[in-house]
Amino acid sequence: MAALLQSPPSVSSRWTAIFSPCRVRRCEKLCTVNARREDDYHATLKALQSRGRTPRKSLGQHYMLNHSINEQLVKAAEVKEGDVVLEIGPGTGSLTNALVNSGAMVVAIEKDPHMAMHIGDRFGDTGKVKVLQEDFTRCHIRLHLSSLLGCDGSTGNRPNSTKVVANIPFNITTDVVKQLLPMGDILSQVVLLVQDETALRLVDASLGTSEYRPINIFVNFYSDAEYKFKVPRTNFFPQPNVDGAVVSFKLKQPADYPEISSPKTFFSMVNSAFNGKRKMLRRSLQHFYASDAIEEALSNMGLPTTSRPGELTLENFVRLHNLLVKH
């Protein structure tokens, strides 16, 4: 891939370098044909059977049957002509189809080799889809995107049209969020279809509640999250036992992150604090810092020395961390 992408002037020309020029010239005609094809229950079942596949609930596989939901996903991400979009787990290609029809150039990561081949066969002639047959939770997605876009994040500038739009297996939501949100130097927005309960917990968890966890600090540190809309379970095949929901993360650029000495140290402190969620911070963090130092820092912040982790906002944790590392 590197040989094909030496000193390209633009995202569009980078993409053309990867795909055959004759395929790119035929894209508009083929995309119009694709636009007429809707992925309903019968089309989805046929696509799976053609590859000898069946959905596995144990892997969180639930295929979208409603093309209008896919269009709403694309709309939520404000995808426009020429955008580069990463899709995780394209499956039969129903969302891929909506993305291609919107004019996006899609990098589709598919773990199942049979479905990766299906995506390649279905969209290969459009010149708009690149398929990576890999397990997203184990692949080096930053390296893939940096190579494709010709950027490494060192300049502090990102291609604002690079996004993630995906209907992901519900059981890898946390892994996906943790891997993507710190990529604000490359990505501008991440829009995911996840379990409704998870979406609410990521976006709306309140201080002092049992739902308030380290992942909320993580999400707020790296992004501005918004709950978009609910997706009833009847839109999936096989039908899950829960509803889905779409959540959008507008990623912050590194220059906009809260000022801390080390993200690794900061999140280690946050995670340790929540390991003893019912404990006071002066106890749950005592293997990091002396209890009197923790009490002094809390007092300087105007907080009770008996504060617990579920009572602190992101800003509180950042200030606490900065005070303690200086102690």
C-alpha positions in Angstrom: 0.0 0.0 0.0 2.8 2.4 0.9 4.2 2.2 -2.6 0.9 3.3 -4.1 0.5 6.2 -1.7 3.8 8.1 -2.1 3.3 11.9 -1.8 -0.4 12.0 -3.0 -1.8 15.5 -3.2 -5.3 14.8 -1.9 -7.6 12.2 -0.3 -9.4 11.7 -3.6 -6.3 11.1 -5.6 -5.0 8.8 -2.8 -8.1 6.7 -3.1 -7.9 6.6 -6.9 -4.3 5.3 -6.6 -5.5 2.3 -4.6 -8.3 1.4 -7.0 -8.3 0.9 -10.8 -9.0 4.2 -12.6 -11.5 2.4 -14.9 -13.5 1.3 -11.9 -13.6 4.8 -10.5 -14.9 6.1 -13.9 -17.8 3.7 -13.7 -18.6 4.5 -10.1 -21.6 6.9 -10.7 -23.4 4.4 -12.9 -22.9 1.5 -10.5 -23.7 3.5 -7.4 -27.1 4.4 -9.0 -27.8 0.7 -9.6 -26.8 0.0 -5.9 -29.1 2.7 -4.7 -32.1 0.8 -6.0 -31.1 -2.3 -4.0 -32.5 -2.3 -0.5 -31.3 -4.8 2.1 -34.5 -6.3 3.5 -34.9 -9.6 5.3 -34.9 -11.7 2.1 -31.8 -9.9 0.6 -29.9 -10.3 3.9 -30.8 -13.9 4.3 -29.8 -14.6 0.7 -26.5 -12.9 1.1 -25.7 -14.8 4.2 -26.7 -18.2 2.7 -24.6 -17.5 -0.4 -21.6 -17.5 1.8 -22.7 -20.3 4.0 -23.0 -18.0 7.0 -25.6 -17.7 9.8 -25.7 -14.9 12.4 -24.1 -15.7 15.7 -25.7 -14.1 18.7 -22.7 -15.1 20.8 -20.7 -12.7 18.7 -23.3 -9.9 18.9 -24.1 -10.2 15.2 -27.4 -8.5 14.4 -27.9 -7.4 10.8 -29.9 -4.3 10.0 -33.0 -4.9 7.9 -34.3 -1.3 7.6 -32.5 0.8 4.9 -34.0 4.0 6.4 -32.1 3.4 9.6 -28.9 3.1 7.6 -29.7 6.4 5.9 -30.3 8.0 9.3 -27.0 6.8 10.4 -25.3 8.4 7.4 -27.2 11.6 8.1 -26.2 11.6 11.7 -22.6 11.6 10.7 -23.2 14.3 8.1 -21.5 12.2 5.5 -20.9 14.1 2.2 -19.4 13.5 -1.2 -15.7 12.6 -0.9 -15.7 11.8 2.8 -13.5 8.8 3.9 -15.6 6.6 6.3 -14.4 3.7 8.3 -17.0 1.0 8.7 -16.6 -1.8 11.3 -18.2 -5.1 10.6 -20.0 -4.4 7.3 -21.7 -7.8 7.2 -23.8 -8.1 4.1 -23.1 -4.4 3.2 -26.4 -2.7 3.9 -24.8 0.3 5.6 -21.9 0.2 3.2 -24.5 0.6 0.4 -25.9 3.7 2.1 -22.4 5.2 2.6 -21.4 4.6 -1.0 -24.7 6.1 -2.3 -23.9 9.2 -0.2 -20.6 9.6 -2.1 -18.3 8.4 0.7 -15.2 6.4 0.2 -15.4 3.4 2.6 -12.7 1.4 4.4 -14.6 -1.7 5.6 -13.1 -3.9 8.2 -14.6 -7.3 8.4 -13.4 -10.2 10.6 -15.2 -13.0 8.7 -13.3 -13.9 5.6 -16.4 -15.1 3.8 -18.3 -11.8 4.4 -15.1 -9.8 3.6 -15.2 -11.5 0.2 -18.9 -10.8 -0.1 -18.3 -7.0 0.4 -15.4 -7.1 -2.1 -17.6 -8.8 -4.7 -20.6 -6.6 -4.1 -18.8 -3.2 -4.2 -15.5 -4.0 -6.0 -16.6 -2.4 -9.2 -17.6 0.9 -7.6 -14.1 2.1 -6.9 -15.5 3.3 -3.5 -14.8 0.5 -1.1 -11.6 -0.9 0.3 -12.0 -4.1 2.4 -9.6 -5.1 5.2 -10.1 -8.7 6.4 -9.1 -8.2 10.0 -10.4 -8.3 13.6 -11.0 -4.7 14.5 -10.2 -5.2 18.1 -6.7 -6.5 17.2 -5.8 -4.6 14.1 -3.7 -1.5 13.9 -6.4 0.8 12.6 -4.3 4.0 13.2 -1.6 2.7 10.9 -4.1 1.7 8.2 -5.8 5.1 8.2 -2.6 7.1 8.5 -1.2 5.2 5.4 -4.4 5.7 3.5 -4.7 9.4 4.3 -1.0 10.2 4.2 -1.0 11.7 7.7 0.6 10.8 11.0 -1.0 13.4 13.3 2.3 15.0 14.0 1.3 18.3 12.3 -1.8 18.7 14.6 -4.0 18.9 11.5 -6.5 16.2 10.6 -8.6 15.5 7.5 -11.9 16.8 8.7 -13.8 14.6 6.4 -12.6 11.3 7.9 -15.3 9.6 10.1 -16.4 6.3 11.5 -20.0 5.1 10.8 -20.8 1.6 12.0 -23.4 -0.9 13.2 -21.1 -2.8 15.5 -21.6 -6.0 17.5 -23.0 -4.9 20.8 -20.4 -6.9 22.8 -17.4 -5.0 21.5 -18.7 -1.5 22.1 -16.3 -0.6 24.9 -13.3 -1.9 22.9 -14.4 0.1 19.9 -14.9 3.3 21.9 -11.6 3.0 23.7 -9.7 2.5 20.4 -11.3 5.2 18.3 -12.0 8.1 20.6 -8.3 9.0 21.2 -7.8 9.3 17.4 -8.9 12.9 17.2 -5.8 13.7 15.2 -7.1 11.6 12.4 -10.9 11.3 12.9 -13.5 14.1 13.2 -16.5 12.1 14.2 -17.6 8.5 15.3 -21.2 7.5 14.9 -22.1 4.0 16.3 -25.2 1.9 16.5 -25.0 0.2 19.8 -27.2 -1.2 22.5 -29.7 1.4 23.8 -28.8 1.0 27.4 -25.1 1.3 26.6 -25.7 4.5 24.5 -27.5 6.1 27.5 -24.8 5.1 29.9 -22.1 6.5 27.6 -23.8 9.8 27.2 -26.2 10.5 30.1 -24.7 8.9 33.2 -25.1 11.3 36.1 -22.7 12.0 39.0 -23.4 9.8 42.0 -25.3 7.1 40.1 -24.3 3.5 39.7 -24.0 4.1 35.9 -21.3 6.7 36.3 -18.0 4.9 35.5 -14.5 5.5 34.2 -15.8 5.1 30.7 -17.7 8.4 31.2 -14.5 10.2 32.1 -12.8 8.7 29.1 -15.6 9.7 26.7 -15.8 13.3 28.0 -12.0 13.6 27.9 -11.8 12.7 24.2 -15.1 13.8 22.8 -18.4 15.5 22.9 -21.0 12.7 22.9 -24.7 12.9 21.9 -27.5 10.4 21.9 -29.1 10.6 18.5 -32.1 8.2 18.3 -33.4 4.9 19.4 -33.6 1.9 17.0 -36.3 -0.7 18.0 -35.1 -4.3 18.1 -37.5 -5.3 15.4 -35.2 -3.7 12.8 -32.5 -6.4 13.3 -32.0 -10.0 12.2 -31.8 -12.0 14.3 -33.9 -9.9 16.6 -31.9 -9.1 19.8 -33.4 -9.0 23.3 -32.7 -5.3 23.6 -33.2 -2.1 21.5 -30.4 -0.3 19.8 -29.5 3.4 19.6 -27.3 5.7 17.6 -24.7 7.8 19.5 -22.4 10.4 18.0 -19.0 11.3 19.3 -17.5 14.6 18.0 -13.8 14.0 18.6 -11.6 16.6 20.2 -8.2 17.4 18.6 -5.2 16.7 20.9 -4.7 20.4 21.5 -8.2 20.5 23.0 -7.7 17.7 25.5 -7.6 18.6 29.2 -4.0 19.5 30.2 -2.4 16.6 32.1 1.1 15.3 32.2 0.3 11.8 31.0 -3.0 10.3 29.8 -1.8 6.8 30.8 -1.1 7.9 34.4 -4.3 9.9 34.5 -6.6 7.1 33.5 -4.7 4.7 35.7 -5.7 7.0 38.6 -9.3 7.2 37.4 -9.6 3.4 37.1 -8.1 2.8 40.5 -10.5 5.4 42.0 -13.5 3.5 40.7 -12.2 0.1 41.7 -13.2 1.1 45.1 -16.3 3.1 44.0 -17.9 3.2 47.4 -14.6 4.0 49.1 -13.4 7.6 49.7 -10.7 8.7 47.4 -8.2 9.0 50.2 -8.5 5.2 50.5 -9.0 4.0 46.9 -6.0 6.1 45.8 -3.7 5.5 48.7 -1.4 3.1 46.8 -0.8 6.0 44.4 -0.5 8.9 46.8 -0.4 9.4 50.6 -3.8 9.9 52.2 -2.9 13.3 53.6 -1.8 14.5 50.1 -5.2 13.4 48.7 -7.1 15.2 51.4 -5.0 18.3 50.9 -5.7 18.3 47.2 -9.4 17.8 47.7 -9.5 20.7 50.2 -7.7 22.9 47.7 -10.3 22.1 45.2 -13.1 23.0 47.6 -14.3 19.4 47.8 -14.9 17.4 51.0 -12.0 15.2 52.1 -14.5 12.4 52.2 -15.3 12.6 48.4 -15.9 9.4 46.5 -15.1 8.9 42.8 -18.7 9.0 41.6 -18.9 12.6 42.9 -16.1 14.0 40.7 -16.5 15.4 37.2 -13.9 15.1 34.5 -12.7 18.6 35.4 -12.4 17.5 39.1 -10.3 14.5 38.2 -8.0 16.5 36.0 -7.4 19.1 38.7 -6.9 16.4 41.3 -4.4 14.6 39.1 -2.5 17.7 38.4 -2.3 18.7 42.1 -1.2 15.2 43.2 1.6 14.9 40.6 3.0 18.2 41.8 2.9 17.1 45.4 
